[in-house]
Amino acid sequence: MGERIQFSLTLISGQLGRSGAYQAQVTPNETKHAADMANDLAAAKRTTPADEIRELAYLEDYVLRELGRGNALAFGGLTLSPTILGSFETLDAPFEPARHELVVSGRVFGEVRAAARGLEPVNVNAPLKAVLYGVMDAATKESDLVTDGTCYLQGRGLAVDAERPDEGVWLLDDAGRSWRAKVNASDSQTVDCVFETPPPDGAYTLRLVTRGGGRADFAPVTLERRVTVRKVRPPPVQLESVLLTFSDGSTRVLTPEEAEQLRNRQQ
């Protein structure tokens, strides 16, 4: 048997309508369109691509060879590509010939199915591509700031499941202490959370752990960002001048400092 050509497959949760099973989604090594195929054949046969476009009806051998290399072939609106039949019981399950069948979608030629038998599907299951774009304070609308404990996390693939103990949002200080947030609402792009007992003012690492809405057997992803915790301070009291009127009808304007001293003596 010759060298087996590998190509990637990933498993998609909840597509089979049966609990505990995944559907395989194949990523072709390359998709070749009609112009690509004509160029390949023209170079091999020393003809012109225009000549080969007219000969595509006779390219059964070429199609079988390219499918055998793990490529997909696109003929206008029709694409031939490898497809996996059969279910996978766990997220990291390998391709097993006894349980799964590798076929080619679109049976244009009688022996298309046999062309894919030399391929070796590999389950790569790339990590969830979650991204944390930023943290916005709910009170001040400032970035990377937490004041009254409420903040919004913005990104892609967030979707925290707060019911799971290993998913959530935390603040961590440099000594390793942590404060967990209560997640009020979460979707793929936004997490609304509140630290009911915020830590002291200072710099912290905000940590988000999520499976992006995936099932419990997906590996969680950890995202971190540096933020500042600062309690909301009341605005300073603005002192004003005071006009005093005496019994004899005379008046005097007290400076703000004198007015403050008079208030203090009266208290």
C-alpha positions in Angstrom: 0.0 0.0 0.0 1.3 3.5 -0.9 1.7 6.4 1.4 -1.6 7.4 3.1 -2.5 11.1 2.7 -4.0 12.7 5.8 -6.6 15.4 6.0 -8.4 17.0 8.9 -11.8 16.5 10.4 -13.4 18.3 13.3 -16.4 17.1 15.4 -19.5 19.2 15.7 -21.7 18.9 18.8 -25.4 18.1 18.7 -25.8 17.6 14.9 -27.0 14.0 14.9 -30.0 14.4 17.1 -28.8 11.7 19.4 -27.3 12.3 22.8 -23.6 11.6 23.2 -22.8 11.7 19.5 -21.0 14.1 17.1 -21.0 14.7 13.4 -17.7 14.9 11.5 -17.0 18.0 9.5 -14.2 17.5 6.9 -11.7 20.2 5.9 -10.4 19.4 2.4 -6.6 19.9 1.9 -7.4 22.1 -1.1 -10.5 23.0 -3.2 -9.8 22.9 -6.9 -12.0 24.9 -9.3 -12.5 24.3 -13.0 -9.8 26.8 -13.9 -7.3 25.2 -11.5 -8.0 21.8 -12.9 -7.6 23.0 -16.5 -4.3 24.7 -15.6 -3.0 21.5 -13.9 -3.9 19.4 -16.9 -2.6 21.9 -19.5 0.8 22.0 -17.7 0.9 18.2 -17.6 -0.2 17.7 -21.2 1.4 20.8 -22.7 -1.9 22.1 -24.1 -3.8 25.2 -23.3 -6.3 25.6 -20.4 -9.0 26.4 -23.0 -8.4 23.0 -24.6 -8.7 21.3 -21.3 -11.9 23.1 -20.3 -13.5 21.4 -23.3 -12.1 18.0 -22.2 -13.4 18.1 -18.6 -16.2 15.7 -19.5 -13.5 13.0 -19.9 -11.6 13.7 -16.7 -12.8 10.7 -14.6 -9.2 9.6 -13.9 -8.2 13.1 -12.9 -11.1 13.4 -10.5 -10.4 10.1 -8.9 -6.7 10.9 -8.4 -7.4 14.3 -6.8 -10.1 12.9 -4.5 -7.5 10.3 -3.5 -5.2 13.1 -2.4 -7.8 14.4 0.0 -8.8 17.4 -2.2 -12.3 18.7 -3.0 -13.3 19.4 -6.6 -15.7 22.2 -7.5 -17.6 22.1 -10.8 -19.5 25.3 -10.8 -22.4 24.7 -8.3 -21.3 21.1 -7.7 -18.5 20.2 -5.3 -17.1 16.7 -4.7 -15.5 16.3 -1.3 -14.8 13.6 1.2 -17.5 12.9 3.8 -17.6 10.8 7.0 -20.5 8.5 7.7 -21.1 7.2 11.2 -21.1 8.8 14.7 -18.3 9.6 17.2 -19.2 9.0 20.8 -16.6 11.3 22.4 -15.0 14.6 21.3 -11.5 13.1 20.9 -12.6 9.8 19.2 -10.4 8.7 16.3 -11.7 7.6 12.9 -12.3 3.9 13.0 -12.9 2.0 9.8 -15.1 -0.6 11.6 -17.5 2.2 12.8 -17.1 4.9 10.2 -17.1 5.1 6.4 -15.3 7.6 4.3 -17.3 8.5 1.1 -17.4 11.3 -1.4 -20.5 13.5 -1.6 -22.0 13.8 -5.1 -21.8 10.4 -6.9 -21.0 11.6 -10.4 -18.8 8.7 -11.4 -19.2 5.1 -10.6 -15.9 4.6 -8.8 -15.7 7.9 -6.8 -16.3 6.1 -3.5 -13.3 3.9 -4.1 -11.0 6.9 -4.7 -11.1 8.0 -1.1 -10.1 4.7 0.4 -6.4 5.7 0.5 -7.1 8.7 2.7 -6.5 8.8 6.5 -8.9 11.2 8.3 -7.3 12.7 11.4 -9.5 14.3 14.2 -7.7 17.5 15.0 -10.4 19.2 17.2 -8.6 22.6 17.2 -9.1 24.6 20.5 -12.1 26.9 20.7 -11.2 30.2 19.2 -12.6 32.5 21.9 -11.4 36.1 22.1 -11.8 38.6 24.9 -11.8 42.1 23.3 -12.2 44.2 26.4 -13.8 44.9 29.8 -16.2 47.9 30.3 -17.2 49.3 33.7 -21.0 49.5 33.9 -21.0 52.8 36.0 -18.4 54.9 34.2 -18.3 53.1 30.7 -14.5 53.2 31.0 -12.4 50.3 29.6 -10.5 47.9 31.8 -12.0 49.4 34.9 -14.3 47.9 37.6 -15.8 50.4 40.1 -19.1 49.3 41.7 -18.4 45.7 40.9 -20.5 45.5 37.7 -18.8 45.1 34.3 -19.4 43.9 30.8 -17.0 41.5 29.0 -17.0 41.8 25.2 -15.5 39.3 22.7 -16.2 36.3 20.6 -17.1 32.7 21.6 -17.6 33.7 25.3 -20.9 32.1 26.3 -20.0 31.3 29.9 -22.1 28.6 31.6 -22.2 29.8 35.2 -23.8 26.5 36.3 -20.5 24.8 35.8 -18.0 25.2 38.6 -15.0 25.4 36.3 -16.5 28.1 34.1 -16.9 31.8 35.1 -15.3 35.1 35.7 -12.7 35.9 38.4 -10.5 38.7 39.6 -7.0 37.6 40.8 -4.4 39.6 42.6 -0.7 39.1 42.4 -0.7 37.1 45.6 -3.0 34.4 44.1 -6.2 35.4 45.9 -9.4 35.3 43.8 -12.9 36.8 43.8 -15.6 35.1 41.7 -18.2 37.2 39.9 -21.9 36.4 39.6 -22.8 36.0 35.9 -26.1 37.7 35.3 -26.3 37.0 31.6 -24.0 35.6 28.9 -24.0 35.0 25.2 -21.3 34.5 22.5 -20.4 38.2 22.4 -21.1 39.6 25.9 -20.9 38.6 29.5 -22.8 40.7 32.1 -21.3 40.0 35.6 -21.0 41.6 39.0 -18.5 41.2 41.8 -20.9 41.4 44.8 -17.9 41.9 47.2 -15.3 43.7 45.1 -11.6 43.4 46.2 -9.7 46.4 47.4 -8.6 49.1 45.0 -5.7 48.1 42.8 -4.6 46.2 39.6 -5.9 42.7 39.0 -6.1 40.0 36.4 -9.6 39.4 35.1 -9.9 35.7 34.1 -12.7 34.2 32.0 -13.0 30.5 31.6 -15.5 29.2 29.1 -16.4 26.4 26.7 -18.1 28.9 24.4 -21.5 27.2 24.9 -20.1 23.7 24.1 -20.8 20.5 26.0 -19.0 19.5 29.2 -16.5 17.3 27.4 -15.1 20.3 25.4 -11.8 21.5 26.9 -12.4 24.9 28.6 -10.5 28.0 27.3 -9.0 30.6 29.6 -8.9 34.3 28.6 -7.2 37.0 30.8 -7.0 40.8 30.8 -5.4 43.3 33.3 -8.0 45.6 34.9 -8.1 48.3 37.6 -10.5 48.1 40.5 -11.4 51.4 42.0 -14.3 52.4 44.2 -16.6 55.2 43.1 -15.7 58.3 45.1 -18.3 61.1 45.7 -17.5 64.4 44.0 -15.8 67.0 46.1 -18.0 69.5 47.9 -18.0 72.9 46.1 -17.6 75.7 48.7 -19.5 78.9 48.0 -19.4 82.4 49.4 -22.0 83.4 52.0 -23.7 86.8 52.4 -24.4 87.7 56.1 -27.0 90.4 57.0 -26.7 92.0 60.5 -29.5 93.5 62.6 -28.5 97.0 61.8 -28.9 96.3 58.1 -25.2 96.0 57.3 -23.9 93.0 55.3 -20.7 91.1 54.9 -19.6 88.5 52.3 -17.8 85.6 53.9 -15.2 83.8 51.8 -15.7 80.0 51.2 -13.1 79.3 53.9 -14.8 81.6 56.4 -18.2 80.1 55.6 -16.9 76.6 56.2 -15.4 77.6 59.5 -18.7 79.2 60.6 -20.5 75.9 59.6 -18.1 73.9 61.7 -18.6 76.1 64.8 -22.4 75.8 64.5 -22.3 71.9 64.4 
